[in-house]
Amino acid sequence: MVLRNREKIMIFLAILAVAIWAFDHFYYMPQKTKILQLKTEIAALDAKINQALAFRQGVETMQHEITRLEKETQVYRERLLRGNELRSFLKQLAQDSNQMAIKIVSLSPQETKLPGEVEQKGKAGEYKKVAVQMVMWATYHSLESFLKNLERLPFLISLDYLKMERQGDKYPYLLITLEIGVQIYDKE
């Protein structure tokens, strides 16, 4: 049985087709799926790397922000009175008022409650606010000088309350009631 050329070509093409199919099915397709799996793993790792870089940049930004806030806090801490400096501050107020012809009727410091956010952070033992209530007789000019001197002080001081009343029998003088808030740093 002799095969004709046409049959030989058909058998050769059939063997070639089976060989191509076997190559595709047993070698190329498994390699292709492995390549796709590796590509998805690489994409996932790239996403993790980008996320890590973003996190690192966020951490660095936060570190810079914390450093800046610590420096800012240090500036404010320097402007706070220490616990033992309050007496000298009150004496200085009394001396300034005597020099400006201001007659102090009463001077009473009282510790006030701190804001809730300071207490929540556990800093309530370190910081205090003292309200100094003053009642005095002064002229407009002397009151202005007194308030300007308060403004020049290197401490955190707030004018919380100011009331001026004119009394008929003491014409150039006004009855002035004011409350000054003084921030104190007292770490024990």
C-alpha positions as CSV (number, residue, x, y, z in Angstrom):
1,M,0.0,0.0,0.0
2,V,1.6,3.0,-1.3
3,L,0.5,6.4,-0.2
4,R,0.0,9.1,-2.7
5,N,1.6,12.5,-2.4
6,R,-1.7,14.0,-1.6
7,E,-2.2,11.6,1.3
8,K,1.3,12.2,2.5
9,I,0.7,15.9,2.6
10,M,-2.6,15.3,4.4
11,I,-1.0,13.1,7.0
12,F,1.9,15.6,7.4
13,L,-0.6,18.5,7.9
14,A,-2.6,16.4,10.4
15,I,0.6,15.6,12.4
16,L,1.6,19.2,12.2
17,A,-1.9,20.3,13.4
18,V,-1.7,17.8,16.3
19,A,1.8,19.0,17.1
20,I,0.7,22.7,17.1
21,W,-2.4,21.9,19.2
22,A,-0.2,19.9,21.7
23,F,2.3,22.7,21.9
24,D,-0.5,25.3,22.4
25,H,-2.4,23.2,24.9
26,F,0.5,21.7,27.0
27,Y,3.1,24.5,26.8
28,Y,1.9,27.9,25.5
29,M,-1.4,28.2,27.4
30,P,0.1,27.2,30.8
31,Q,2.9,29.7,30.3
32,K,0.4,32.3,29.2
33,T,-1.7,31.8,32.4
34,K,1.5,31.9,34.5
35,I,2.5,35.2,32.8
36,L,-1.0,36.7,33.5
37,Q,-0.8,35.6,37.1
38,L,2.6,37.2,37.4
39,K,1.4,40.4,35.8
40,T,-1.5,40.6,38.3
41,E,0.9,39.9,41.2
42,I,3.2,42.6,39.9
43,A,0.3,45.1,39.6
44,A,-0.7,44.3,43.2
45,L,2.8,44.7,44.4
46,D,3.1,48.0,42.5
47,A,-0.1,49.2,44.2
48,K,1.3,48.2,47.6
49,I,4.6,50.0,46.8
50,N,2.7,53.1,45.8
51,Q,0.6,52.9,48.9
52,A,3.7,52.5,51.1
53,L,5.3,55.5,49.4
54,A,2.2,57.6,49.9
55,F,2.1,56.4,53.6
56,R,5.8,57.3,53.9
57,Q,5.2,60.8,52.5
58,G,2.3,61.2,54.8
59,V,4.4,60.2,57.8
60,E,7.2,62.6,56.7
61,T,4.6,65.4,56.3
62,M,3.2,64.6,59.8
63,Q,6.7,64.6,61.3
64,H,7.3,68.0,59.8
65,E,3.9,69.2,61.0
66,I,4.6,67.9,64.5
67,T,8.0,69.5,64.6
68,R,6.5,72.8,63.5
69,L,3.7,72.6,66.1
70,E,6.2,71.7,68.8
71,K,8.2,74.8,67.9
72,E,5.0,76.9,68.0
73,T,4.0,75.4,71.3
74,Q,7.4,76.2,72.7
75,V,7.0,79.8,71.7
76,Y,3.6,79.9,73.5
77,R,5.0,78.0,76.5
78,E,7.7,80.7,76.8
79,R,5.0,83.3,76.9
80,L,3.1,81.7,79.8
81,L,3.7,82.8,83.3
82,R,5.2,80.2,85.6
83,G,3.4,79.5,88.9
84,N,5.8,81.5,91.0
85,E,5.8,84.5,88.6
86,L,2.1,85.3,89.2
87,R,2.9,87.2,92.5
88,S,5.5,89.4,90.8
89,F,3.1,90.0,87.9
90,L,0.4,91.2,90.4
91,K,2.9,93.4,92.2
92,Q,4.0,94.9,88.8
93,L,0.4,95.7,88.0
94,A,0.0,97.5,91.3
95,Q,3.2,99.5,90.8
96,D,2.2,100.4,87.2
97,S,-1.1,101.6,88.5
98,N,0.5,103.8,91.1
99,Q,2.8,105.4,88.6
100,M,-0.1,106.2,86.3
101,A,-2.3,107.8,89.0
102,I,-4.7,104.9,89.0
103,K,-6.3,104.1,92.3
104,I,-6.9,100.3,92.7
105,V,-9.9,99.6,94.9
106,S,-9.6,95.8,94.7
107,L,-7.4,93.2,93.0
108,S,-8.5,89.6,93.3
109,P,-7.0,86.7,91.4
110,Q,-9.2,83.6,91.0
111,E,-8.3,80.3,89.2
112,T,-10.8,79.5,86.4
113,K,-11.8,76.2,84.7
114,L,-9.7,75.2,81.7
115,P,-11.3,74.4,78.4
116,G,-12.5,70.8,78.0
117,E,-10.0,70.0,75.3
118,V,-7.0,70.7,77.6
119,E,-8.5,68.5,80.3
120,Q,-9.2,65.7,77.8
121,K,-5.6,65.6,76.7
122,G,-4.4,65.1,80.3
123,K,-2.7,68.5,80.5
124,A,-5.0,69.9,83.3
125,G,-2.2,69.7,85.9
126,E,0.2,71.6,83.8
127,Y,-1.8,74.6,82.6
128,K,-4.0,77.0,84.6
129,K,-5.9,80.1,83.8
130,V,-6.1,82.8,86.5
131,A,-8.7,85.6,86.2
132,V,-7.5,88.8,87.8
133,Q,-10.5,91.0,88.7
134,M,-9.7,94.6,89.2
135,V,-11.8,97.5,90.3
136,M,-10.1,100.9,90.1
137,W,-10.5,104.6,89.6
138,A,-8.7,106.0,86.5
139,T,-9.0,108.6,83.7
140,Y,-9.3,107.7,80.1
141,H,-5.7,108.5,79.4
142,S,-4.3,106.5,82.4
143,L,-6.5,103.5,81.4
144,E,-5.2,103.7,77.9
145,S,-1.6,103.7,79.2
146,F,-2.3,100.8,81.6
147,L,-3.9,98.7,78.8
148,K,-1.0,99.4,76.5
149,N,1.5,98.3,79.2
150,L,-0.5,95.1,79.6
151,E,-0.4,94.5,75.8
152,R,3.4,94.9,75.8
153,L,3.9,92.2,78.4
154,P,5.5,89.1,77.0
155,F,2.8,86.8,78.5
156,L,-0.4,85.4,77.2
157,I,-2.9,87.8,78.7
158,S,-6.5,88.4,77.6
159,L,-8.8,91.2,78.5
160,D,-12.0,89.2,79.3
161,Y,-14.2,92.0,80.7
162,L,-14.2,95.8,80.8
163,K,-16.8,98.1,82.3
164,M,-16.5,101.9,82.7
165,E,-18.9,104.0,84.8
166,R,-18.9,107.7,85.2
167,Q,-19.5,108.9,88.7
168,G,-20.7,112.5,89.1
169,D,-18.8,113.4,92.2
170,K,-15.4,112.1,90.9
171,Y,-15.5,113.8,87.5
172,P,-12.2,113.1,85.8
173,Y,-12.1,109.6,87.1
174,L,-14.1,106.6,85.9
175,L,-15.0,103.6,88.0
176,I,-13.4,100.8,85.9
177,T,-14.1,97.1,86.4
178,L,-11.9,94.8,84.3
179,E,-11.0,91.1,84.3
180,I,-7.7,89.9,82.9
181,G,-7.1,86.3,82.0
182,V,-3.6,85.1,82.6
183,Q,-2.3,81.8,81.3
184,I,0.0,79.9,83.7
185,Y,2.2,76.9,83.0
186,D,2.8,75.1,86.3
187,K,4.4,71.7,85.8
188,E,5.2,70.2,89.1
